[in-house]
Amino acid sequence: MDIYQHFRKEEHGFIDQVLSWKEQVERTFSPKLTDFLDPREQQIIEMLIGTNHDDLKLSFFGGSNHNERKRAIIAPFYEEITQESYQLSLLQANYHEKFITLEHRDVMGTFLSLGIKRKKLGDIFAGNGKIQIVVAKEISTYVLTTLHSIKKANITFEEIPLIHFIQMKNEWTESEKTVSSLRLDAVLKEIYHISRKGSAECIKKQLVKVNYKVVEEVNFPLQEGDLISLRGKGRSKIVKMNGQSKKEKWKITIAILK
């Protein structure tokens, strides 16, 4: 059976990477620790490895129970895995929120401007005068000694125990929608209550992501489980496809992040 037929073409490269990790662990009997993975990448690894292999175990951790981005460990079934195995560091800094407002994108932009790759960064919290970010332990010293300002705020990061990460539990609200097609522009129109022309413009301006990747095609076909984000409007996801109506419109269950 062709395993690639179950995935989009743009995901084939990551699938090859996962299969390579799996082969490496089976050949060397040594665990493989990945960089941070977004939820779609975690889902793909589970689909490829999951619990169907008696000789391997798969586990994820990103710093707390509700973290979205996580590192994965693929290991022989007998390997003991602890929190320390994931090699995470929680960095924290304070700033004067009375004088400046910092958001997630400000923190992210600063880290990326230092040449730090996104895959080395976990979840980020910014607000109430505090910044917290989970990073791969191998870059923590670099961050501590290099990053001293974000936007116009002078900051000093320090490493603190993971147990102090500020957890933000995501709450999703589900509803039923009927869409003319499963094209991205048609679904955006219904979810975010904008015109078809408006949704197309957002896509062309690179304001829309599907499964954490920018999509520029208005006719991009959506599937069950896809996570959608529209800059400034929040995130949503397609929970379930409920078939077509007599007028050949699609009935779908969607969820919007509060």
C-alpha positions as CSV (number, residue, x, y, z in Angstrom):
1,M,0.0,0.0,0.0
2,D,1.3,3.5,-0.9
3,I,1.6,5.3,2.4
4,Y,1.8,8.7,0.7
5,Q,-1.7,8.5,-0.7
6,H,-3.1,9.3,2.8
7,F,-1.2,12.6,3.0
8,R,-0.9,15.9,1.0
9,K,2.1,16.2,-1.3
10,E,3.6,19.0,0.8
11,E,3.8,16.6,3.7
12,H,5.8,13.9,1.9
13,G,9.1,15.3,2.9
14,F,8.2,15.2,6.6
15,I,6.9,11.6,6.1
16,D,10.3,10.6,4.7
17,Q,12.0,12.2,7.7
18,V,9.8,10.3,10.2
19,L,10.5,7.0,8.4
20,S,14.2,7.7,8.5
21,W,14.0,8.3,12.3
22,K,12.1,5.1,12.7
23,E,14.7,3.1,10.7
24,Q,17.5,4.8,12.7
25,V,16.0,3.8,16.1
26,E,15.4,0.2,14.9
27,R,18.9,-0.1,13.5
28,T,20.9,1.5,16.4
29,F,18.5,0.7,19.4
30,S,19.0,4.3,20.5
31,P,16.2,6.8,21.1
32,K,15.6,9.7,18.7
33,L,14.7,13.1,20.1
34,T,13.1,15.4,17.6
35,D,12.9,19.2,17.5
36,F,9.6,20.8,18.4
37,L,6.7,19.7,16.3
38,D,3.4,21.4,15.6
39,P,0.2,19.4,16.2
40,R,-0.2,18.3,12.6
41,E,3.4,16.9,12.6
42,Q,2.6,15.1,15.9
43,Q,-0.4,13.6,14.3
44,I,1.6,12.4,11.3
45,I,4.1,10.7,13.5
46,E,1.3,9.0,15.4
47,M,-0.2,7.8,12.2
48,L,3.1,6.4,11.0
49,I,4.4,4.9,14.2
50,G,1.6,5.1,16.8
51,T,1.1,2.0,19.0
52,N,1.3,-0.6,16.3
53,H,5.0,-1.4,16.8
54,D,5.8,-3.7,19.6
55,D,9.5,-2.8,19.4
56,L,9.1,0.9,19.6
57,K,7.5,3.5,21.8
58,L,6.5,7.0,20.9
59,S,5.9,9.9,23.4
60,F,5.5,13.7,23.3
61,F,6.2,16.5,25.8
62,G,6.4,20.3,25.4
63,G,6.7,21.4,29.0
64,S,3.2,21.1,30.4
65,N,0.0,19.2,29.9
66,H,-1.5,21.9,27.6
67,N,1.5,22.8,25.5
68,E,0.8,22.8,21.8
69,R,4.3,22.4,20.3
70,K,6.1,19.3,21.6
71,R,9.3,17.3,21.1
72,A,8.8,13.7,20.3
73,I,10.9,10.7,21.4
74,I,11.0,7.5,19.3
75,A,12.7,4.8,21.4
76,P,13.0,1.1,21.9
77,F,10.1,-0.3,23.9
78,Y,12.3,-0.9,27.0
79,E,13.8,2.6,27.1
80,E,12.9,4.7,30.2
81,I,11.7,8.2,29.3
82,T,11.5,11.0,31.8
83,Q,10.9,14.7,31.5
84,E,14.6,15.3,31.4
85,S,14.8,13.1,28.3
86,Y,13.1,15.9,26.3
87,Q,15.9,18.4,27.1
88,L,13.7,21.4,27.5
89,S,14.4,24.8,29.2
90,L,11.8,27.3,30.3
91,L,13.1,30.9,30.0
92,Q,11.3,33.8,31.7
93,A,11.6,37.6,31.6
94,N,9.7,40.5,33.0
95,Y,8.8,43.8,31.4
96,H,6.9,47.0,32.3
97,E,3.5,46.5,30.6
98,K,2.5,50.0,31.7
99,F,5.0,51.4,29.1
100,I,4.9,48.8,26.4
101,T,2.7,46.0,25.0
102,L,4.3,42.8,23.9
103,E,2.5,40.0,22.0
104,H,3.4,36.5,20.9
105,R,4.5,37.7,17.4
106,D,6.9,40.3,18.9
107,V,8.6,37.6,20.9
108,M,8.7,35.2,18.0
109,G,10.0,37.8,15.6
110,T,12.9,38.7,17.9
111,F,13.9,35.1,18.3
112,L,13.9,34.5,14.6
113,S,15.9,37.7,14.0
114,L,18.7,36.1,16.0
115,G,18.9,33.3,13.6
116,I,17.1,30.8,15.9
117,K,15.1,28.3,13.9
118,R,11.4,27.9,14.7
119,K,11.8,24.2,15.3
120,K,14.0,25.0,18.4
121,L,11.2,27.0,20.0
122,G,8.2,25.6,21.9
123,D,5.2,27.4,23.2
124,I,5.4,31.2,24.0
125,F,3.5,33.2,26.6
126,A,3.5,37.0,26.5
127,G,1.3,39.2,28.6
128,N,0.8,40.7,32.1
129,G,4.3,41.9,32.1
130,K,5.8,38.5,31.7
131,I,7.4,36.5,28.9
132,Q,7.8,32.7,29.0
133,I,9.2,30.5,26.3
134,V,10.1,26.8,26.2
135,V,13.2,26.2,24.1
136,A,15.4,23.3,23.3
137,K,18.0,23.0,26.0
138,E,20.9,23.2,23.5
139,I,20.1,26.9,22.7
140,S,19.2,28.1,26.1
141,T,22.7,29.5,26.9
142,Y,22.8,31.3,23.6
143,V,19.4,33.0,24.4
144,L,20.4,33.9,27.9
145,T,23.6,35.6,26.8
146,T,22.4,37.2,23.6
147,L,18.7,38.3,23.8
148,H,18.4,41.5,25.9
149,S,15.6,43.4,24.3
150,I,12.3,42.7,22.6
151,K,10.6,45.6,20.7
152,K,11.7,48.6,22.9
153,A,11.7,46.7,26.2
154,N,14.9,45.9,27.9
155,I,14.7,42.4,29.3
156,T,16.8,39.7,31.0
157,F,15.8,36.1,30.7
158,E,16.5,33.6,33.4
159,E,15.9,29.8,33.4
160,I,13.1,28.6,35.8
161,P,11.6,25.1,36.4
162,L,9.2,23.9,33.8
163,I,6.5,23.5,36.5
164,H,6.1,27.3,36.6
165,F,5.0,27.5,32.9
166,I,1.8,29.6,32.6
167,Q,-0.7,27.1,31.1
168,M,-3.4,28.5,28.9
169,K,-6.0,25.8,28.2
170,N,-7.5,26.1,24.8
171,E,-11.3,26.1,24.7
172,W,-13.0,25.3,21.4
173,T,-16.7,26.0,20.5
174,E,-18.2,23.7,17.9
175,S,-20.9,24.6,15.4
176,E,-22.4,23.2,12.2
177,K,-21.8,24.9,8.9
178,T,-23.0,24.3,5.3
179,V,-20.4,25.4,2.6
180,S,-20.7,25.5,-1.1
181,S,-17.4,23.6,-1.5
182,L,-14.4,22.5,0.5
183,R,-12.2,25.2,-1.1
184,L,-10.3,27.3,1.4
185,D,-12.0,30.6,0.3
186,A,-15.5,29.1,0.6
187,V,-14.8,27.7,4.1
188,L,-13.2,30.9,5.3
189,K,-16.2,32.8,4.2
190,E,-18.5,30.8,6.4
191,I,-16.3,30.4,9.5
192,Y,-15.2,34.1,9.7
193,H,-18.3,35.7,8.3
194,I,-16.5,37.6,5.5
195,S,-17.3,37.8,1.8
196,R,-15.9,35.3,-0.7
197,K,-13.9,38.1,-2.2
198,G,-12.6,39.1,1.2
199,S,-11.5,35.6,2.0
200,A,-9.7,35.4,-1.3
201,E,-7.9,38.6,-0.6
202,C,-6.8,37.4,2.8
203,I,-5.4,34.2,1.2
204,K,-3.5,36.1,-1.5
205,K,-2.0,38.5,1.2
206,Q,-0.6,35.4,3.0
207,L,-2.8,36.0,6.1
208,V,-4.1,32.4,6.1
209,K,-2.4,29.3,7.3
210,V,-3.6,25.7,7.1
211,N,-1.9,23.3,9.5
212,Y,0.6,26.0,10.5
213,K,1.8,26.7,6.9
214,V,0.8,29.7,4.8
215,V,-1.5,28.8,1.9
216,E,-1.8,31.1,-1.1
217,E,-4.2,29.1,-3.3
218,V,-7.8,30.2,-2.9
219,N,-8.9,26.8,-4.2
220,F,-6.8,24.8,-1.7
221,P,-8.9,21.7,-0.8
222,L,-9.5,21.3,2.9
223,Q,-9.8,18.0,4.8
224,E,-11.2,16.8,8.1
225,G,-8.9,17.7,10.9
226,D,-7.3,20.7,9.2
227,L,-6.4,23.6,11.5
228,I,-7.0,27.0,9.9
229,S,-5.8,30.4,11.2
230,L,-6.6,33.9,9.8
231,R,-4.4,36.6,11.1
232,G,-6.4,38.9,13.4
233,K,-9.4,36.6,13.4
234,G,-8.1,33.6,15.4
235,R,-8.0,29.9,14.7
236,S,-10.6,27.3,13.7
237,K,-10.6,23.7,12.7
238,I,-12.7,21.3,10.7
239,V,-13.8,18.7,13.2
240,K,-15.8,16.5,10.9
241,M,-17.2,16.1,7.4
242,N,-20.9,15.2,7.5
243,G,-21.5,14.5,3.9
244,Q,-23.3,16.5,1.2
245,S,-26.8,17.8,1.0
246,K,-29.3,17.2,-1.9
247,K,-28.0,20.4,-3.4
248,E,-24.5,19.0,-3.2
249,K,-23.4,21.5,-0.5
250,W,-21.0,20.2,2.2
251,K,-22.2,19.9,5.8
252,I,-19.3,20.2,8.2
253,T,-18.6,20.5,11.9
254,I,-16.2,23.3,12.8
255,A,-14.7,24.5,16.0
256,I,-13.5,28.0,16.8
257,L,-10.9,28.8,19.5
258,K,-12.2,31.2,22.1
